Amino acid sequence: MFKEERRELMFDWSMLGDIGEGRPNLGMTMNVAVYRLMQFTLRDVLIREYGVAEADRIFFEAGKKAGEEFFRHNLKGCRDFDELTVRLQEDLREYRIGILRFERTEPENGEFTITVAEDLDCSGLPISDETICTYDEGFLSGILGEFFGRPFNVREVDCWCLGDRICRFEAKSNR
């Protein structure tokens, strides 16, 4: 599963296993601090080993793959953008990832402004004068790309860590 060398991504949702069977007493949830502990220490090591730009690229690509698989597992049957919006909002809340809203939607142009409140990655962190939700950028890019069938560039423009108290992302299709 993870010991073989590869040039292509191999992850799919089934690799998450049967969490209900494996955690009959502890269940599906865990503390946000533990998630951030894993993410931030991994990012710290990647920055030390490869530099900030490469660590960001890796986090974006991992988020994109996660978004693609999240879409395939949870959102694949969406018939139109309205249904995608409703189901994505419900699923991100159910999975405790954040509270998503589309502030601006121009599906015909492939342009969106998306906000995420109570973001899993950054809400509650100290102000640091930087956006940090690179994984989220990739995650949203993967979801939009799977739904629309074309790649999306997603960039965070506002972040809790900038003092904004909400994460805001600009998404544009790479036609």
C-alpha positions as CSV (number, residue, x, y, z in Angstrom):
1,M,0.0,0.0,0.0
2,F,2.7,2.5,0.9
3,K,6.0,0.6,0.6
4,E,6.2,0.5,-3.2
5,E,7.8,3.2,-5.2
6,R,5.6,4.9,-7.8
7,R,5.4,7.8,-10.2
8,E,1.6,8.1,-10.1
9,L,-0.8,8.6,-7.3
10,M,-2.6,5.4,-6.2
11,F,-4.8,6.6,-3.3
12,D,-8.5,5.8,-3.4
13,W,-11.2,6.1,-0.7
14,S,-11.0,2.3,0.1
15,M,-7.5,2.8,1.5
16,L,-9.1,4.5,4.5
17,G,-10.3,1.1,5.6
18,D,-13.4,0.2,7.7
19,I,-13.1,2.8,10.5
20,G,-16.3,1.6,12.2
21,E,-14.9,-1.9,12.5
22,G,-11.4,-0.8,13.5
23,R,-12.6,1.8,16.1
24,P,-15.7,0.3,17.7
25,N,-15.2,2.2,20.9
26,L,-13.5,5.5,19.7
27,G,-15.6,5.9,16.5
28,M,-15.1,8.3,13.7
29,T,-14.1,11.5,15.5
30,M,-10.9,12.8,16.9
31,N,-9.7,16.1,18.4
32,V,-8.8,18.9,15.9
33,A,-5.5,19.4,17.8
34,V,-4.4,15.8,16.8
35,Y,-5.2,16.5,13.1
36,R,-3.2,19.8,13.2
37,L,-0.4,18.0,15.1
38,M,-0.1,15.6,12.2
39,Q,-0.5,18.2,9.5
40,F,1.8,20.9,11.0
41,T,4.6,18.5,12.0
42,L,4.5,16.9,8.5
43,R,4.6,20.4,6.9
44,D,7.5,21.4,9.2
45,V,9.5,18.4,8.1
46,L,8.7,19.0,4.4
47,I,9.8,22.7,4.7
48,R,13.1,21.6,6.4
49,E,13.8,18.9,3.8
50,Y,12.5,20.6,0.6
51,G,11.8,24.3,1.2
52,V,8.6,26.3,1.5
53,A,7.6,26.3,-2.2
54,E,8.0,22.5,-2.6
55,A,6.2,21.9,0.7
56,D,3.3,24.0,-0.5
57,R,3.3,22.2,-3.9
58,I,3.1,18.9,-2.1
59,F,0.3,20.0,0.3
60,F,-1.7,21.4,-2.7
61,E,-1.3,18.2,-4.7
62,A,-2.3,16.1,-1.7
63,G,-5.3,18.3,-1.1
64,K,-6.2,18.0,-4.7
65,K,-6.1,14.2,-4.7
66,A,-8.2,14.3,-1.4
67,G,-10.7,16.6,-3.1
68,E,-11.0,14.3,-6.1
69,E,-11.5,11.2,-4.0
70,F,-13.9,13.1,-1.7
71,F,-16.0,14.1,-4.7
72,R,-16.0,10.5,-6.1
73,H,-17.0,9.0,-2.8
74,N,-19.5,11.7,-1.6
75,L,-20.6,13.9,-4.4
76,K,-20.4,12.0,-7.7
77,G,-24.2,11.8,-8.3
78,C,-24.7,15.6,-8.3
79,R,-26.7,16.5,-11.3
80,D,-26.1,20.3,-11.3
81,F,-24.2,23.0,-9.5
82,D,-27.1,23.8,-7.1
83,E,-27.1,20.2,-5.9
84,L,-23.3,20.2,-5.6
85,T,-23.5,23.3,-3.5
86,V,-26.0,21.9,-1.0
87,R,-24.4,18.5,-0.7
88,L,-20.9,19.9,-0.4
89,Q,-22.1,22.3,2.4
90,E,-23.7,19.4,4.2
91,D,-20.8,17.0,3.8
92,L,-18.1,19.5,4.9
93,R,-20.2,20.3,8.0
94,E,-20.9,16.6,8.7
95,Y,-17.2,15.7,8.4
96,R,-16.4,18.8,10.6
97,I,-14.1,20.3,7.9
98,G,-15.7,23.7,8.0
99,I,-18.8,25.7,7.1
100,L,-18.7,26.4,3.4
101,R,-20.5,29.2,1.5
102,F,-20.3,30.3,-2.1
103,E,-20.1,34.1,-2.1
104,R,-19.9,34.5,-5.8
105,T,-20.9,31.9,-8.4
106,E,-20.3,32.2,-12.1
107,P,-20.4,28.5,-13.2
108,E,-20.6,29.5,-16.9
109,N,-17.3,31.3,-16.6
110,G,-15.8,28.8,-14.2
111,E,-15.3,31.5,-11.5
112,F,-16.2,31.3,-7.8
113,T,-15.5,32.9,-4.5
114,I,-15.8,30.4,-1.7
115,T,-15.6,31.0,2.1
116,V,-15.0,28.4,4.8
117,A,-15.8,29.4,8.4
118,E,-14.4,27.4,11.3
119,D,-11.8,25.9,9.0
120,L,-10.2,22.7,10.2
121,D,-6.7,23.8,9.2
122,C,-6.5,27.4,10.7
123,S,-9.4,28.7,12.7
124,G,-8.2,29.7,16.1
125,L,-4.5,30.0,15.1
126,P,-2.6,33.2,16.0
127,I,-2.3,35.9,13.4
128,S,0.9,35.3,11.4
129,D,0.6,37.6,8.4
130,E,0.4,34.6,6.0
131,T,-2.3,32.4,4.4
132,I,-1.7,28.7,5.4
133,C,-4.6,26.8,3.8
134,T,-2.7,25.3,0.9
135,Y,-4.2,21.9,1.4
136,D,-7.7,23.4,1.3
137,E,-6.8,25.1,-2.0
138,G,-6.0,21.8,-3.5
139,F,-9.0,20.1,-1.9
140,L,-11.4,22.7,-3.4
141,S,-9.5,22.5,-6.7
142,G,-10.0,18.7,-6.8
143,I,-13.7,18.9,-6.0
144,L,-14.4,21.6,-8.6
145,G,-12.2,19.9,-11.2
146,E,-14.0,16.5,-10.8
147,F,-17.5,18.2,-11.0
148,F,-16.8,20.4,-14.0
149,G,-14.4,18.0,-15.8
150,R,-11.6,20.6,-16.1
151,P,-8.8,21.9,-13.9
152,F,-9.3,24.7,-11.4
153,N,-6.8,27.1,-9.9
154,V,-7.8,27.9,-6.3
155,R,-6.0,30.5,-4.2
156,E,-6.7,31.6,-0.6
157,V,-7.1,35.4,-0.5
158,D,-8.3,35.8,3.1
159,C,-7.3,33.6,6.1
160,W,-7.9,33.4,9.8
161,C,-4.1,33.8,10.2
162,L,-4.3,37.1,8.4
163,G,-6.9,38.3,11.0
164,D,-9.9,37.8,8.7
165,R,-11.7,35.2,10.9
166,I,-12.8,33.4,7.8
167,C,-11.0,31.7,4.9
168,R,-11.9,33.0,1.4
169,F,-10.8,31.3,-1.8
170,E,-10.9,32.5,-5.4
171,A,-11.4,29.6,-7.9
172,K,-11.0,30.0,-11.6
173,S,-11.2,27.3,-14.3
174,N,-8.0,26.7,-16.3
175,R,-9.9,26.2,-19.6
